[in-house]
Amino acid sequence: MKFLAKKITLYINYVVALLLALAFISPYINPAFFWPTAFLGIAFPYLILVNIIFVVFWGLVKSKKTAISLILLILGFSYYPSMFQLKLGESEHTTDSTSFKLLSYNVRLFDLYGWRDGKETRDQIMSLIEQEQPDILCIQEFFHSDERGYFSSLKRLKNMKKSRHKHLQYIDVAKRTKHHWGIATFSKYPIINKGQILFENQGNDLCIFTDLKINDDTLRVYNLHLASVGLKKENYEVLEKLNETDNEENIKGLTNISVLIKDAFIRRSSQANKIKEHMNNCTYQTVICGDFNDTPFSYAFQVLSDDMTDAFEHGGQLMGPTYINNFPSIRIDYVLHSDGIESTNYSKINKEFSDHYPITTDLSF
């Protein structure tokens, strides 16, 4: 019996080791060609944890089988900084007169539909922005209304000295009404050029680029919102009631969710490729930020972060989750920059006014 138990444990170890190996290569496989491996990117932290448990287990029984997971964990060392950071003591760098502060924030339409506290939440978001005083402000899921009686986000932001220059892009349906929602970049620096990258089946997915004149340099800022999974109320109810419903209903509900996740992986891969192609033709120093709706172990992140630096690795703490929900929180909001830029003082602001945390960092040429 003891021999059989060890045999089963060994086979399970082989399986989770294989899944971890596939997770290592999943960011380099376009989900449009083969989507199953994309799901391993979501499971990556858990696969790491399970393989560590196996290393400890085999170590306790003094077996050479420790090597099965240990070798894989060592080989994947270069992946860990994007997943986990532990900074002790003061930052090595401090800001100076040439640095500029960037704040990226998915504001969830300033709580237009009252998911939290409605008007109170809008005021809290605006107060947070005023307190942080960013030199460059990138907002995803932006909302503004020309209709009297609605929340005028532009009027409030206009009163902020560092938001005098703006680049707004609304989704098509919003252009024909007095209510506008989309994406926005505000800056204290002059805007010398701006544009939009168009996606196939655009929907709510947007990416704008804004060229800013900063002293004698030009900085291009890409502000984006990639395809979300689009889970509805009934999908969340399935996840919350997995143990309360029968297996057939669970399987049907989880299958529907998996299809939504798969489709979102594929859409984001196409969007990321299009943005990267545009970035490759840019001769300026570049920052790309926003809501990627994907983990650091995804194809979309790998494409966009290629030859870029993740500001999280210069000041982030622990796993740095940026998305807020009832399930394990993950990092899906980013600030990436080209090698000619240095980032310091990265911070995730722990204020739950939206379903995303705002992130901020200081940048300098």
VODRENPA-986663 format. One line per 2 residues: number of its first residue (from 1); their letters; for each residue x, y, z of C-alpha. Coordinates in Angstrom, 2 decimals, padded with zeros to 5 digits. Each point is the difference from the previous one (the first is absolute). Layout:
NUM = A = X:Y:Z; ...
***
This chain:
1 = MK = 000.00:000.00:000.00; 002.86:002.32:000.91
3 = FL = 001.72:-000.80:-003.31; -003.21:000.74:-001.93
5 = AK = -000.47:003.34:001.77; 003.55:001.06:-000.94
7 = KI = -000.60:-001.10:-003.58; -003.18:002.09:-000.26
9 = TL = 001.78:002.97:001.60; 002.82:-000.32:-002.52
11 = YI = -002.41:-000.03:-002.96; -001.78:003.08:001.35
13 = NY = 003.39:001.68:000.35; 000.79:-000.79:-003.65
15 = VV = -003.30:001.53:-001.08; 000.38:003.29:001.93
17 = AL = 003.65:000.24:-001.10; -001.07:-000.40:-003.62
19 = LL = -002.71:002.64:000.45; 002.57:002.39:001.49
21 = AL = 002.35:-000.60:-002.94; -002.86:000.80:-002.39
23 = AF = -000.84:003.10:002.06; 003.57:001.23:-000.53
25 = IS = -000.46:-000.04:-003.77; -003.68:001.06:-000.05
27 = PY = 000.79:003.76:-000.34; 001.73:-000.75:-003.32
29 = IN = -002.93:-001.93:-001.50; -002.60:002.13:-001.74
31 = PA = -003.44:-001.07:001.29; -001.37:000.59:-003.50
33 = FF = 002.01:-003.06:-001.11; -000.21:-002.11:003.18
35 = WP = -002.06:001.35:002.88; 000.11:-002.75:002.71
37 = TA = 003.46:001.00:001.24; -001.24:003.55:000.65
39 = FL = -001.97:-001.32:003.00; 003.27:-001.15:001.57
41 = GI = 001.08:003.64:000.26; -002.87:000.60:002.42
43 = AF = 000.98:-003.11:001.98; 003.73:000.85:000.04
45 = PY = 000.29:001.13:003.68; -001.91:-003.07:001.17
47 = LI = 002.15:-002.34:-002.09; 003.08:001.56:001.57
49 = LV = -001.44:-000.57:003.47; -000.96:-003.64:-000.65
51 = NI = 003.45:-000.76:-001.41; 001.63:001.56:003.06
53 = IF = -002.17:-002.28:002.18; 001.26:-003.02:-001.95
55 = VV = 003.63:001.12:000.47; -000.58:000.23:003.74
57 = FW = -001.82:-003.37:000.09; 002.72:-001.92:-001.86
59 = GL = 002.63:001.78:002.07; -001.63:-001.16:003.24
61 = VK = -000.04:-003.62:-001.18; 003.59:000.43:-001.23
63 = SK = -000.74:-000.95:-003.58; 001.90:000.99:-003.13
65 = KT = -003.37:000.70:-001.58; 000.36:003.48:001.49
67 = AI = 001.80:000.84:-003.24; -003.19:-000.38:-002.08
69 = SL = -001.50:003.30:001.16; 003.16:001.63:001.35
71 = IL = 001.72:000.16:-003.39; -003.10:001.54:-001.58
73 = LI = -000.33:002.58:002.76; 003.65:001.02:-000.48
75 = LG = -000.37:000.19:-003.79; -002.99:002.31:000.40
77 = FS = 001.83:002.45:002.26; -000.05:002.80:-002.59
79 = YY = -003.83:-000.01:000.04; -000.37:000.73:003.69
81 = PS = 000.80:003.76:000.11; -003.13:000.78:-002.03
83 = MF = -002.06:-002.06:002.44; 001.50:000.84:003.37
85 = QL = 002.12:002.81:001.44; 001.32:000.51:003.49
87 = KL = 001.61:003.40:000.62; 001.68:000.57:003.34
89 = GE = 000.90:003.44:001.29; 000.10:003.24:-001.96
91 = SE = 000.02:000.20:-003.77; 003.44:000.35:-001.58
93 = HT = -001.10:002.95:-002.10; -001.71:003.26:000.82
95 = TD = -001.88:002.37:-002.25; 001.63:003.18:-001.31
97 = ST = -001.08:003.08:-001.92; 000.10:-001.87:-003.32
99 = SF = -002.35:-002.82:001.04; -003.70:-000.11:-000.74
101 = KL = -002.78:-001.94:001.70; -002.43:-002.27:-001.86
103 = LS = -003.27:-001.32:001.39; -001.97:-002.72:-001.80
105 = YN = -003.50:-000.80:001.21; -003.00:-001.96:-001.25
107 = VR = -002.73:002.09:001.68; -002.94:-002.23:-001.01
109 = LF = -001.91:002.93:-001.52; 000.41:001.94:003.26
111 = DL = -002.56:-002.39:001.53; -002.66:001.26:-002.42
113 = YG = -002.41:-002.83:000.81; 000.51:000.11:003.76
115 = WR = 001.86:-003.29:000.46; 001.40:001.51:003.18
117 = DG = -001.19:003.39:001.27; -000.74:001.93:-003.20
119 = KE = 000.70:003.71:000.41; 002.07:-000.55:003.14
121 = TR = 002.29:-002.40:-001.88; 000.46:002.51:-002.86
123 = DQ = 001.08:002.66:002.47; 002.38:-002.46:001.66
125 = IM = 001.60:-000.89:-003.34; 000.43:003.66:-000.91
127 = SL = 001.41:000.81:003.45; 002.50:-002.83:-000.38
129 = IE = 001.17:001.38:-003.36; 000.25:003.51:001.45
131 = QE = 002.01:-001.31:002.93; 002.41:-002.00:-002.18
133 = QP = 000.55:002.93:-002.39; 001.25:-002.08:-002.96
135 = DI = 001.79:001.74:-002.84; -001.52:-002.56:-002.38
137 = LC = -003.38:-001.57:000.73; -001.25:-003.01:-001.98
139 = IQ = -003.61:-001.00:000.62; -001.73:-003.11:-001.33
141 = EF = -003.80:-000.38:000.00; -000.27:003.78:000.02
143 = FH = -003.44:001.63:000.09; -001.20:003.52:-000.70
145 = SD = -003.46:001.41:-000.65; -001.08:003.23:-001.71
147 = ER = -003.47:-000.39:001.48; -000.91:002.27:002.88
149 = GY = -000.36:-001.79:003.31; 002.59:-002.68:-000.83
151 = FS = 003.52:-000.26:001.34; 002.32:002.31:-001.99
153 = SL = 003.36:-001.68:000.34; 001.66:002.35:-002.50
155 = KR = -001.03:003.07:001.97; 001.47:-001.46:003.18
157 = LK = 003.23:-001.07:-001.69; 000.33:003.35:-001.79
159 = NM = 000.38:001.66:003.39; 003.13:-002.06:000.65
161 = KK = 003.05:001.94:-001.12; 001.80:-003.10:-001.26
163 = SR = -002.89:-001.11:-002.23; -000.12:002.95:-002.37
165 = HK = 000.88:-002.08:-003.09; -002.28:-002.91:-000.88
167 = HL = -000.46:-002.78:-002.52; -003.43:-001.63:000.05
169 = QY = -001.29:-002.90:-002.06; -003.57:-001.25:000.32
171 = ID = -001.49:-003.23:-001.28; -002.08:000.45:-003.15
173 = VA = -003.43:-000.35:001.57; 000.89:002.68:002.56
175 = KR = 000.80:002.55:-002.69; -003.68:000.26:-000.95
177 = TK = -001.34:000.85:003.45; 000.59:002.52:002.76
179 = HH = 001.55:-002.79:002.09; 003.59:-000.89:-000.90
181 = WG = 002.10:-002.90:001.22; 003.37:-001.21:-001.14
183 = IA = 003.60:000.78:000.89; 001.87:003.18:000.92
185 = TF = 003.54:001.30:000.48; 000.60:003.29:001.83
187 = SK = 003.33:001.76:000.24; 001.64:003.12:001.33
189 = YP = 002.31:-000.24:-003.02; -001.01:001.23:-003.47
191 = II = -001.41:-002.60:-002.39; 001.72:000.24:-003.38
193 = NK = -001.62:-003.02:-001.65; -002.68:-002.56:000.78
195 = GQ = -001.88:-002.88:-001.56; -001.86:-003.27:000.45
197 = IL = 000.78:-003.62:-000.84; -003.11:-001.60:-001.46
199 = FE = -000.88:-003.58:000.90; -002.17:-002.46:-001.87
201 = NQ = -003.44:-000.14:001.66; 000.98:003.04:002.07
203 = GN = -002.78:-000.06:002.60; 001.22:001.36:003.34
205 = DL = 003.65:-000.81:-000.77; 002.11:003.07:-000.65
207 = CI = 003.62:001.08:-000.35; 001.17:003.58:-000.49
209 = FT = 003.49:001.43:-000.34; 000.97:003.49:001.09
211 = DL = 003.32:001.75:-000.74; 001.03:002.39:002.78
213 = KI = 002.67:002.68:-000.13; 001.98:-000.27:003.24
215 = ND = 002.80:002.57:000.10; 002.15:-000.88:-003.01
217 = DT = -001.31:-003.56:-000.30; -003.10:-001.59:-001.48
219 = LR = -001.78:-002.79:001.83; -002.61:-002.24:-001.60
221 = VY = -002.63:-001.33:002.42; -002.19:-002.92:-001.02
223 = NL = -003.14:-000.24:002.11; -002.04:-003.16:-000.54
225 = HL = -002.89:-002.17:001.05; 000.18:-003.49:-001.47
227 = AS = -002.87:-002.45:-000.35; -001.60:-001.07:003.25
229 = VG = -001.58:-003.40:000.62; -003.39:001.65:000.42
231 = LK = -001.32:-002.21:002.78; -003.62:000.73:000.79
233 = KE = -001.91:-000.27:003.26; -001.05:-003.58:-000.73
235 = NY = 003.64:-001.01:-000.62; 001.08:001.33:003.38
237 = EV = -002.93:-001.81:001.61; 001.25:-003.27:-001.48
239 = LE = 003.43:000.54:001.56; -001.46:000.96:003.37
241 = KL = -002.33:-003.00:000.15; 002.25:-002.79:-001.27
243 = NE = -000.59:-002.07:003.12; -003.73:000.69:000.18
245 = TD = -001.19:-001.20:-003.42; 000.05:-003.38:-001.75
247 = NE = 002.94:-001.12:-002.13; -001.81:000.30:-003.34
249 = EN = -000.87:003.63:000.67; 003.55:000.70:001.20
251 = IK = 001.52:-001.50:-003.14; -002.31:002.01:-002.27
253 = GL = 000.72:003.25:001.87; 003.78:-000.54:000.05
255 = TN = -000.01:-000.92:-003.69; -001.69:003.29:-000.87
257 = IS = 002.55:001.91:002.09; 002.90:-001.85:-001.63
259 = VL = -001.26:000.94:-003.47; -000.17:003.68:001.01
261 = IK = 003.54:-000.15:001.40; 001.31:-001.77:-003.12
263 = DA = -001.57:002.57:-002.33; 001.49:002.85:002.06
265 = FI = 003.48:-001.58:-000.18; -000.26:-000.12:-003.79
267 = RR = -001.25:003.59:-000.33; 002.75:001.34:002.26
269 = SS = 002.69:-001.84:-001.96; -001.11:001.75:-003.21
271 = QA = -000.20:003.37:001.74; 003.44:-000.38:001.60
273 = NK = 001.60:-000.90:-003.34; -001.54:003.07:-001.63
275 = IK = 001.20:002.33:002.77; 003.51:-001.48:-000.04
277 = EH = 000.22:000.46:-003.76; -000.87:003.66:000.51
279 = MN = 002.52:000.35:002.83; 002.79:-001.47:-002.14
281 = NC = -000.40:002.93:-002.41; 000.38:002.59:002.76
283 = TY = 003.35:001.78:000.37; -000.81:001.68:003.35
285 = QT = 000.50:-001.27:003.52; -003.20:-001.86:000.85
287 = VI = -002.29:-000.77:002.90; -002.91:-002.42:-000.32
289 = CG = -002.50:-000.30:002.79; -003.56:-000.94:000.78
291 = DF = -002.30:-002.93:000.55; 001.40:-003.01:-001.90
293 = ND = -002.66:-002.34:001.47; 002.70:-002.67:000.01
295 = TP = 002.60:-001.41:002.39; 003.80:000.37:-000.26
297 = FS = 000.06:-003.57:-001.39; -002.16:000.71:-003.02
299 = YA = 000.74:000.33:-003.69; -001.31:003.58:-000.05
301 = FQ = 002.31:001.09:002.83; 003.00:-001.79:-001.51
303 = VL = -000.51:001.75:-003.35; -000.45:003.48:001.47
305 = SD = 002.79:-000.32:002.58; 002.59:-001.25:-002.49
307 = DM = 002.98:002.43:000.12; -001.86:001.97:002.69
309 = TD = 000.46:000.28:003.77; -002.80:-000.80:002.42
311 = AF = -000.13:002.80:002.61; -001.34:-002.53:002.52
313 = EH = 003.46:-001.58:000.07; 001.38:003.31:001.25
315 = GG = -002.01:000.45:003.15; -002.91:-002.43:-000.01
317 = QL = -000.82:-002.03:003.08; -001.02:-003.66:000.25
319 = MG = -002.36:-001.00:-002.86; -001.30:003.55:-000.45
321 = PT = -003.60:-000.86:-000.96; -001.84:002.81:-001.76
323 = YI = -003.41:-001.57:-000.65; -002.54:-000.17:002.82
325 = NN = -002.67:-002.70:000.22; -001.20:-002.86:002.17
327 = FP = 002.55:-002.41:-001.40; 003.82:-000.06:000.22
329 = SI = 001.10:003.43:-001.17; 002.51:000.29:-002.85
331 = RI = 002.19:002.62:-001.66; -001.50:001.08:-003.32
333 = DY = 000.88:003.75:000.00; 003.51:001.01:-001.03
335 = VL = 002.48:002.77:-000.69; 002.70:-001.07:-002.46
337 = HS = 002.72:002.25:-001.39; 002.86:-000.11:-002.47
339 = DG = 003.64:-000.36:001.08; 000.74:003.71:-000.36
341 = IE = -002.30:000.71:002.95; 000.52:-000.78:003.66
343 = ST = -002.88:-000.74:002.37; 000.02:000.46:003.78
345 = NY = -002.49:000.05:002.84; -002.50:-002.36:-001.60
347 = SK = -003.09:-000.28:002.16; -003.39:-001.66:000.00
349 = IN = -002.39:002.29:001.87; -002.19:-002.09:002.28
351 = KE = -003.26:001.87:-000.51; -003.03:-002.03:-001.09
353 = FS = -001.97:002.69:-001.82; -000.13:-002.04:-003.21
355 = DH = 000.43:-003.69:-000.81; 003.65:000.86:-000.75
357 = YP = 002.69:001.50:002.19; 001.76:003.08:-001.43
359 = IT = 003.72:-000.38:-000.64; 002.61:002.74:-000.10
361 = TD = 003.70:000.35:-000.70; 002.62:002.72:-000.45
363 = LS = 001.77:000.03:-003.36; 003.02:001.81:-001.36
365 = F = 002.02:-000.03:-003.22
***
